Amino acid sequence: MGSIGEVVQRGVEQDDLIMPLIDFGAFLHGDASVKQATADQISHAFKSSGFLYLQNHGIPDDHIKLAFSESADFFKRPQDQKDALKWTTPDANRGYVTWGREKVTQSHDPEEIAKLRASNPDLKESMEIGREGVEGKPNQWPERLDDAGKAFTTDMQRFFLSLRDLHVNVMRAIALGMGLNEHFFDSYTDGGDNTLRLLHYPAVKKSVWRANPNQVRAGEHSDYGSITLLFQDDIGGLEVKSPKGTWVRATPIPGTIVVNAGDLLQRWSNDLIRSTNHRVIQPPPKGDEAEDDDPEAEVPARYSIAYFCNPNFDRWIEALPGTWDKAAAPKYPGINSGDYLIMRLAQTY
């Protein structure tokens, strides 16, 4: 296998924000020195920008294409079918979330969030899928609706498990990069208390953005858990906030997964790792679209798939070894993983 310089390239670089393109195959299949070098690159990215692109990640391309296809078909269902599978509580966090229900924001004030939701709702709908077999918290599968719903259920269950395995491996790389034993996080990730979110941002007339320049598809926010694995289509619109306070496009790169750190991992690392704000806006114009000033013209629909990774909900999270010393106590008290995530979700919805 080649040197680490050959497998790590720059993905996006602008305004002091670098989101590197990293070959994860070097970690999965390389010798000890290549694994360590790749882990160091991942750790550096999380400490500097909080974002990176992962290629050769081990998720088969046909599984990804199938997930996007079945996601699009799901969102084409009649509204009453989707509503029959509706999301209920932050504790369960499973099921269909209709337009305007969620408002992602950095605010922690329920009244302010409610005002933002009413005045500037996120233009998206989603389907939330959690770990199977949790008592009292069943997934809201469409298998009871028809044969397509049965296929969707089977395929998404498989996809969830393959992403759970990738989560374990990325956390092993983070552990090595932070000077910990490679398997340090294994007992925090083996439960798979994660959420697979299918996202649909509908086509919107350009007049919507002209009438409200602050309109977004998903508002400025950071993610809540440890890491997020994000699959994008080719439409674009995801932006990451740079150290200069500007917004940098996380341009879709075929064959890659965007991986970013979340708030709980930043807390866990005693702020060594960055959970960086991001948003989804109107995508950049393509080709002749740049000259199309017709307010009735539509910005195309966007689909993405996010896998929100968390420590097992029964685990206690406190500052990692090596991130603090007796001269400077940890910045945050310990907290239960599940309680923290439910608290954050309750604010969002």
TIPA-421890 format. One record per residue (C-alpha): residue number from 1; residue in three letters; chain; x, y, z. Coordinates in steps of 0.2 Angstrom, whole numbers, plus 5000, padded with zeros to 4 digits. Layout:
BEGIN
{rec NUM 'ala' 'A' {X Y Z}};
...
//
This chain:
BEGIN
{rec 1 'met' 'A' {5000 5000 5000}};
{rec 2 'gly' 'A' {5006 5018 4996}};
{rec 3 'ser' 'A' {5012 5031 5008}};
{rec 4 'ile' 'A' {4999 5041 5018}};
{rec 5 'gly' 'A' {5003 5056 5007}};
{rec 6 'glu' 'A' {4996 5046 4993}};
{rec 7 'val' 'A' {4980 5042 5001}};
{rec 8 'val' 'A' {4976 5058 5010}};
{rec 9 'gln' 'A' {4971 5073 4999}};
{rec 10 'arg' 'A' {4962 5089 5002}};
{rec 11 'gly' 'A' {4943 5088 4999}};
{rec 12 'val' 'A' {4938 5106 5002}};
{rec 13 'glu' 'A' {4949 5120 5007}};
{rec 14 'gln' 'A' {4943 5138 5009}};
{rec 15 'asp' 'A' {4944 5152 5022}};
{rec 16 'asp' 'A' {4955 5142 5034}};
{rec 17 'leu' 'A' {4943 5127 5034}};
{rec 18 'ile' 'A' {4950 5111 5027}};
{rec 19 'met' 'A' {4939 5096 5025}};
{rec 20 'pro' 'A' {4951 5082 5019}};
{rec 21 'leu' 'A' {4948 5068 5008}};
{rec 22 'ile' 'A' {4954 5052 5018}};
{rec 23 'asp' 'A' {4955 5034 5011}};
{rec 24 'phe' 'A' {4948 5024 5025}};
{rec 25 'gly' 'A' {4954 5008 5016}};
{rec 26 'ala' 'A' {4971 5012 5023}};
{rec 27 'phe' 'A' {4965 5010 5040}};
{rec 28 'leu' 'A' {4954 4995 5037}};
{rec 29 'his' 'A' {4967 4985 5027}};
{rec 30 'gly' 'A' {4984 4994 5030}};
{rec 31 'asp' 'A' {4998 4988 5042}};
{rec 32 'ala' 'A' {5001 4995 5059}};
{rec 33 'ser' 'A' {5010 5011 5053}};
{rec 34 'val' 'A' {4998 5015 5039}};
{rec 35 'lys' 'A' {4983 5013 5051}};
{rec 36 'gln' 'A' {4991 5024 5064}};
{rec 37 'ala' 'A' {4995 5037 5050}};
{rec 38 'thr' 'A' {4977 5037 5044}};
{rec 39 'ala' 'A' {4970 5038 5062}};
{rec 40 'asp' 'A' {4981 5053 5065}};
{rec 41 'gln' 'A' {4974 5061 5049}};
{rec 42 'ile' 'A' {4956 5058 5055}};
{rec 43 'ser' 'A' {4960 5065 5073}};
{rec 44 'his' 'A' {4968 5080 5065}};
{rec 45 'ala' 'A' {4953 5084 5055}};
{rec 46 'phe' 'A' {4941 5082 5069}};
{rec 47 'lys' 'A' {4952 5093 5080}};
{rec 48 'ser' 'A' {4954 5107 5067}};
{rec 49 'ser' 'A' {4938 5108 5056}};
{rec 50 'gly' 'A' {4927 5094 5063}};
{rec 51 'phe' 'A' {4923 5088 5046}};
{rec 52 'leu' 'A' {4931 5076 5033}};
{rec 53 'tyr' 'A' {4927 5066 5018}};
{rec 54 'leu' 'A' {4929 5047 5019}};
{rec 55 'gln' 'A' {4932 5036 5004}};
{rec 56 'asn' 'A' {4934 5017 5002}};
{rec 57 'his' 'A' {4924 5016 5018}};
{rec 58 'gly' 'A' {4917 4998 5015}};
{rec 59 'ile' 'A' {4899 5002 5012}};
{rec 60 'pro' 'A' {4894 4994 4995}};
{rec 61 'asp' 'A' {4889 5007 4982}};
{rec 62 'asp' 'A' {4874 4997 4977}};
{rec 63 'his' 'A' {4868 4997 4995}};
{rec 64 'ile' 'A' {4869 5016 4995}};
{rec 65 'lys' 'A' {4860 5018 4978}};
{rec 66 'leu' 'A' {4846 5006 4984}};
{rec 67 'ala' 'A' {4844 5016 5001}};
{rec 68 'phe' 'A' {4842 5032 4991}};
{rec 69 'ser' 'A' {4830 5025 4979}};
{rec 70 'glu' 'A' {4819 5017 4992}};
{rec 71 'ser' 'A' {4820 5033 5002}};
{rec 72 'ala' 'A' {4814 5043 4987}};
{rec 73 'asp' 'A' {4800 5031 4985}};
{rec 74 'phe' 'A' {4795 5032 5003}};
{rec 75 'phe' 'A' {4793 5051 5003}};
{rec 76 'lys' 'A' {4782 5049 4987}};
{rec 77 'arg' 'A' {4769 5040 4997}};
{rec 78 'pro' 'A' {4752 5048 5001}};
{rec 79 'gln' 'A' {4753 5060 5016}};
{rec 80 'asp' 'A' {4741 5049 5026}};
{rec 81 'gln' 'A' {4752 5034 5024}};
{rec 82 'lys' 'A' {4767 5043 5030}};
{rec 83 'asp' 'A' {4757 5051 5044}};
{rec 84 'ala' 'A' {4752 5034 5050}};
{rec 85 'leu' 'A' {4770 5031 5054}};
{rec 86 'lys' 'A' {4773 5047 5063}};
{rec 87 'trp' 'A' {4787 5052 5075}};
{rec 88 'thr' 'A' {4780 5053 5093}};
{rec 89 'thr' 'A' {4792 5057 5107}};
{rec 90 'pro' 'A' {4811 5062 5109}};
{rec 91 'asp' 'A' {4813 5047 5120}};
{rec 92 'ala' 'A' {4808 5035 5106}};
{rec 93 'asn' 'A' {4814 5046 5091}};
{rec 94 'arg' 'A' {4807 5034 5078}};
{rec 95 'gly' 'A' {4795 5037 5064}};
{rec 96 'tyr' 'A' {4791 5050 5051}};
{rec 97 'val' 'A' {4793 5068 5054}};
{rec 98 'thr' 'A' {4782 5080 5043}};
{rec 99 'trp' 'A' {4786 5097 5036}};
{rec 100 'gly' 'A' {4790 5110 5049}};
{rec 101 'arg' 'A' {4790 5099 5064}};
{rec 102 'glu' 'A' {4808 5100 5067}};
{rec 103 'lys' 'A' {4818 5116 5068}};
{rec 104 'val' 'A' {4837 5114 5070}};
{rec 105 'thr' 'A' {4846 5128 5078}};
{rec 106 'gln' 'A' {4859 5133 5091}};
{rec 107 'ser' 'A' {4846 5140 5103}};
{rec 108 'his' 'A' {4842 5131 5119}};
{rec 109 'asp' 'A' {4827 5142 5122}};
{rec 110 'pro' 'A' {4810 5133 5119}};
{rec 111 'glu' 'A' {4801 5150 5116}};
{rec 112 'glu' 'A' {4814 5156 5103}};
{rec 113 'ile' 'A' {4814 5139 5094}};
{rec 114 'ala' 'A' {4795 5139 5093}};
{rec 115 'lys' 'A' {4796 5157 5085}};
{rec 116 'leu' 'A' {4809 5151 5073}};
{rec 117 'arg' 'A' {4799 5136 5068}};
{rec 118 'ala' 'A' {4784 5147 5065}};
{rec 119 'ser' 'A' {4793 5161 5055}};
{rec 120 'asn' 'A' {4806 5151 5046}};
{rec 121 'pro' 'A' {4803 5132 5046}};
{rec 122 'asp' 'A' {4815 5120 5040}};
{rec 123 'leu' 'A' {4810 5114 5022}};
{rec 124 'lys' 'A' {4812 5096 5024}};
{rec 125 'glu' 'A' {4803 5079 5030}};
{rec 126 'ser' 'A' {4812 5064 5037}};
{rec 127 'met' 'A' {4811 5046 5042}};
{rec 128 'glu' 'A' {4819 5042 5059}};
{rec 129 'ile' 'A' {4825 5023 5061}};
{rec 130 'gly' 'A' {4833 5017 5077}};
{rec 131 'arg' 'A' {4840 5001 5084}};
{rec 132 'glu' 'A' {4828 4986 5083}};
{rec 133 'gly' 'A' {4822 4977 5098}};
{rec 134 'val' 'A' {4821 4991 5111}};
{rec 135 'glu' 'A' {4806 4988 5122}};
{rec 136 'gly' 'A' {4792 5001 5120}};
{rec 137 'lys' 'A' {4801 5010 5106}};
{rec 138 'pro' 'A' {4797 5001 5090}};
{rec 139 'asn' 'A' {4802 5007 5073}};
{rec 140 'gln' 'A' {4788 5013 5062}};
{rec 141 'trp' 'A' {4791 5002 5047}};
{rec 142 'pro' 'A' {4780 5003 5032}};
{rec 143 'glu' 'A' {4780 4984 5030}};
{rec 144 'arg' 'A' {4762 4983 5035}};
{rec 145 'leu' 'A' {4757 4994 5021}};
{rec 146 'asp' 'A' {4763 4984 5005}};
{rec 147 'asp' 'A' {4776 4974 4997}};
{rec 148 'ala' 'A' {4787 4989 4994}};
{rec 149 'gly' 'A' {4786 4993 5012}};
{rec 150 'lys' 'A' {4792 4976 5017}};
{rec 151 'ala' 'A' {4807 4978 5005}};
{rec 152 'phe' 'A' {4811 4995 5012}};
{rec 153 'thr' 'A' {4810 4987 5030}};
{rec 154 'thr' 'A' {4822 4973 5026}};
{rec 155 'asp' 'A' {4834 4984 5016}};
{rec 156 'met' 'A' {4835 4998 5029}};
{rec 157 'gln' 'A' {4838 4986 5043}};
{rec 158 'arg' 'A' {4853 4979 5033}};
{rec 159 'phe' 'A' {4859 4997 5029}};
{rec 160 'phe' 'A' {4858 5002 5048}};
{rec 161 'leu' 'A' {4868 4987 5053}};
{rec 162 'ser' 'A' {4882 4990 5040}};
{rec 163 'leu' 'A' {4883 5008 5046}};
{rec 164 'arg' 'A' {4884 5003 5064}};
{rec 165 'asp' 'A' {4900 4993 5059}};
{rec 166 'leu' 'A' {4907 5008 5051}};
{rec 167 'his' 'A' {4904 5018 5066}};
{rec 168 'val' 'A' {4913 5006 5077}};
{rec 169 'asn' 'A' {4928 5007 5065}};
{rec 170 'val' 'A' {4929 5026 5064}};
{rec 171 'met' 'A' {4928 5027 5083}};
{rec 172 'arg' 'A' {4943 5015 5083}};
{rec 173 'ala' 'A' {4952 5027 5071}};
{rec 174 'ile' 'A' {4948 5041 5083}};
{rec 175 'ala' 'A' {4954 5032 5098}};
{rec 176 'leu' 'A' {4971 5028 5090}};
{rec 177 'gly' 'A' {4973 5046 5084}};
{rec 178 'met' 'A' {4970 5052 5102}};
{rec 179 'gly' 'A' {4983 5040 5109}};
{rec 180 'leu' 'A' {4971 5028 5116}};
{rec 181 'asn' 'A' {4970 5009 5114}};
{rec 182 'glu' 'A' {4961 5006 5097}};
{rec 183 'his' 'A' {4947 4997 5105}};
{rec 184 'phe' 'A' {4944 5010 5119}};
{rec 185 'phe' 'A' {4927 5015 5112}};
{rec 186 'asp' 'A' {4921 4997 5108}};
{rec 187 'ser' 'A' {4911 4995 5124}};
{rec 188 'tyr' 'A' {4903 5012 5120}};
{rec 189 'thr' 'A' {4898 5008 5102}};
{rec 190 'asp' 'A' {4893 4989 5103}};
{rec 191 'gly' 'A' {4875 4993 5107}};
{rec 192 'gly' 'A' {4871 5003 5091}};
{rec 193 'asp' 'A' {4860 5016 5099}};
{rec 194 'asn' 'A' {4861 5026 5083}};
{rec 195 'thr' 'A' {4848 5034 5072}};
{rec 196 'leu' 'A' {4847 5032 5053}};
{rec 197 'arg' 'A' {4838 5047 5046}};
{rec 198 'leu' 'A' {4832 5048 5028}};
{rec 199 'leu' 'A' {4830 5066 5022}};
{rec 200 'his' 'A' {4819 5074 5008}};
{rec 201 'tyr' 'A' {4821 5092 5005}};
{rec 202 'pro' 'A' {4807 5096 4992}};
{rec 203 'ala' 'A' {4808 5106 4976}};
{rec 204 'val' 'A' {4805 5125 4980}};
{rec 205 'lys' 'A' {4801 5139 4969}};
{rec 206 'lys' 'A' {4815 5153 4969}};
{rec 207 'ser' 'A' {4802 5165 4974}};
{rec 208 'val' 'A' {4802 5157 4991}};
{rec 209 'trp' 'A' {4820 5163 4994}};
{rec 210 'arg' 'A' {4817 5180 4986}};
{rec 211 'ala' 'A' {4803 5183 4998}};
{rec 212 'asn' 'A' {4813 5177 5013}};
{rec 213 'pro' 'A' {4832 5178 5011}};
{rec 214 'asn' 'A' {4834 5169 5028}};
{rec 215 'gln' 'A' {4825 5154 5022}};
{rec 216 'val' 'A' {4835 5138 5024}};
{rec 217 'arg' 'A' {4832 5120 5021}};
{rec 218 'ala' 'A' {4840 5116 5037}};
{rec 219 'gly' 'A' {4845 5129 5049}};
{rec 220 'glu' 'A' {4862 5132 5057}};
{rec 221 'his' 'A' {4866 5119 5070}};
{rec 222 'ser' 'A' {4879 5107 5076}};
{rec 223 'asp' 'A' {4875 5088 5078}};
{rec 224 'tyr' 'A' {4871 5081 5095}};
{rec 225 'gly' 'A' {4880 5064 5097}};
{rec 226 'ser' 'A' {4898 5058 5094}};
{rec 227 'ile' 'A' {4899 5057 5075}};
{rec 228 'thr' 'A' {4888 5058 5059}};
{rec 229 'leu' 'A' {4890 5048 5043}};
{rec 230 'leu' 'A' {4882 5058 5029}};
{rec 231 'phe' 'A' {4878 5052 5012}};
{rec 232 'gln' 'A' {4874 5067 4999}};
{rec 233 'asp' 'A' {4866 5066 4982}};
{rec 234 'asp' 'A' {4873 5077 4969}};
{rec 235 'ile' 'A' {4862 5093 4971}};
{rec 236 'gly' 'A' {4872 5101 4985}};
{rec 237 'gly' 'A' {4868 5114 4998}};
{rec 238 'leu' 'A' {4877 5108 5013}};
{rec 239 'glu' 'A' {4888 5122 5020}};
{rec 240 'val' 'A' {4900 5122 5035}};
{rec 241 'lys' 'A' {4905 5137 5045}};
{rec 242 'ser' 'A' {4923 5142 5044}};
{rec 243 'pro' 'A' {4935 5149 5057}};
{rec 244 'lys' 'A' {4932 5166 5048}};
{rec 245 'gly' 'A' {4913 5165 5051}};
{rec 246 'thr' 'A' {4910 5162 5032}};
{rec 247 'trp' 'A' {4900 5148 5025}};
{rec 248 'val' 'A' {4910 5135 5014}};
{rec 249 'arg' 'A' {4901 5123 5003}};
{rec 250 'ala' 'A' {4904 5104 5007}};
{rec 251 'thr' 'A' {4903 5100 4989}};
{rec 252 'pro' 'A' {4897 5082 4985}};
{rec 253 'ile' 'A' {4912 5071 4981}};
{rec 254 'pro' 'A' {4906 5054 4972}};
{rec 255 'gly' 'A' {4910 5039 4982}};
{rec 256 'thr' 'A' {4912 5048 4999}};
{rec 257 'ile' 'A' {4904 5050 5015}};
{rec 258 'val' 'A' {4905 5066 5024}};
{rec 259 'val' 'A' {4909 5063 5042}};
{rec 260 'asn' 'A' {4908 5076 5056}};
{rec 261 'ala' 'A' {4910 5077 5075}};
{rec 262 'gly' 'A' {4895 5080 5086}};
{rec 263 'asp' 'A' {4893 5090 5102}};
{rec 264 'leu' 'A' {4894 5075 5114}};
{rec 265 'leu' 'A' {4911 5070 5106}};
{rec 266 'gln' 'A' {4917 5088 5108}};
{rec 267 'arg' 'A' {4912 5087 5127}};
{rec 268 'trp' 'A' {4919 5069 5129}};
{rec 269 'ser' 'A' {4936 5076 5122}};
{rec 270 'asn' 'A' {4936 5091 5133}};
{rec 271 'asp' 'A' {4934 5102 5118}};
{rec 272 'leu' 'A' {4950 5095 5109}};
{rec 273 'ile' 'A' {4938 5089 5095}};
{rec 274 'arg' 'A' {4927 5102 5086}};
{rec 275 'ser' 'A' {4908 5100 5083}};
{rec 276 'thr' 'A' {4906 5113 5069}};
{rec 277 'asn' 'A' {4890 5122 5064}};
{rec 278 'his' 'A' {4883 5118 5047}};
{rec 279 'arg' 'A' {4867 5121 5037}};
{rec 280 'val' 'A' {4858 5116 5021}};
{rec 281 'ile' 'A' {4853 5131 5010}};
{rec 282 'gln' 'A' {4848 5133 4992}};
{rec 283 'pro' 'A' {4860 5123 4981}};
{rec 284 'pro' 'A' {4872 5132 4969}};
{rec 285 'pro' 'A' {4865 5134 4952}};
{rec 286 'lys' 'A' {4871 5122 4938}};
{rec 287 'gly' 'A' {4874 5126 4920}};
{rec 288 'asp' 'A' {4860 5137 4913}};
{rec 289 'glu' 'A' {4852 5138 4930}};
{rec 290 'ala' 'A' {4863 5153 4934}};
{rec 291 'glu' 'A' {4854 5163 4921}};
{rec 292 'asp' 'A' {4837 5158 4926}};
{rec 293 'asp' 'A' {4829 5173 4935}};
{rec 294 'asp' 'A' {4811 5166 4933}};
{rec 295 'pro' 'A' {4804 5167 4951}};
{rec 296 'glu' 'A' {4793 5152 4947}};
{rec 297 'ala' 'A' {4808 5141 4942}};
{rec 298 'glu' 'A' {4811 5128 4955}};
{rec 299 'val' 'A' {4826 5124 4965}};
{rec 300 'pro' 'A' {4827 5104 4963}};
{rec 301 'ala' 'A' {4823 5092 4977}};
{rec 302 'arg' 'A' {4838 5086 4988}};
{rec 303 'tyr' 'A' {4839 5069 4996}};
{rec 304 'ser' 'A' {4852 5064 5009}};
{rec 305 'ile' 'A' {4855 5050 5022}};
{rec 306 'ala' 'A' {4862 5054 5039}};
{rec 307 'tyr' 'A' {4867 5041 5052}};
{rec 308 'phe' 'A' {4869 5049 5069}};
{rec 309 'cys' 'A' {4881 5039 5080}};
{rec 310 'asn' 'A' {4880 5040 5099}};
{rec 311 'pro' 'A' {4888 5031 5113}};
{rec 312 'asn' 'A' {4877 5017 5120}};
{rec 313 'phe' 'A' {4863 5025 5130}};
{rec 314 'asp' 'A' {4867 5017 5146}};
{rec 315 'arg' 'A' {4885 5023 5146}};
{rec 316 'trp' 'A' {4892 5037 5157}};
{rec 317 'ile' 'A' {4902 5050 5147}};
{rec 318 'glu' 'A' {4916 5060 5155}};
{rec 319 'ala' 'A' {4932 5068 5149}};
{rec 320 'leu' 'A' {4943 5056 5140}};
{rec 321 'pro' 'A' {4960 5050 5147}};
{rec 322 'gly' 'A' {4974 5062 5141}};
{rec 323 'thr' 'A' {4962 5077 5138}};
{rec 324 'trp' 'A' {4965 5085 5155}};
{rec 325 'asp' 'A' {4976 5085 5170}};
{rec 326 'lys' 'A' {4975 5089 5188}};
{rec 327 'ala' 'A' {4981 5107 5185}};
{rec 328 'ala' 'A' {4965 5110 5175}};
{rec 329 'ala' 'A' {4950 5100 5179}};
{rec 330 'pro' 'A' {4938 5094 5165}};
{rec 331 'lys' 'A' {4927 5108 5157}};
{rec 332 'tyr' 'A' {4911 5097 5159}};
{rec 333 'pro' 'A' {4903 5086 5172}};
{rec 334 'gly' 'A' {4900 5068 5167}};
{rec 335 'ile' 'A' {4883 5064 5160}};
{rec 336 'asn' 'A' {4873 5049 5154}};
{rec 337 'ser' 'A' {4873 5047 5135}};
{rec 338 'gly' 'A' {4854 5043 5133}};
{rec 339 'asp' 'A' {4849 5057 5145}};
{rec 340 'tyr' 'A' {4859 5070 5135}};
{rec 341 'leu' 'A' {4852 5065 5118}};
{rec 342 'ile' 'A' {4834 5065 5124}};
{rec 343 'met' 'A' {4837 5082 5131}};
{rec 344 'arg' 'A' {4844 5089 5115}};
{rec 345 'leu' 'A' {4830 5081 5104}};
{rec 346 'ala' 'A' {4817 5088 5116}};
{rec 347 'gln' 'A' {4823 5106 5112}};
{rec 348 'thr' 'A' {4823 5103 5094}};
{rec 349 'tyr' 'A' {4805 5097 5092}};
//
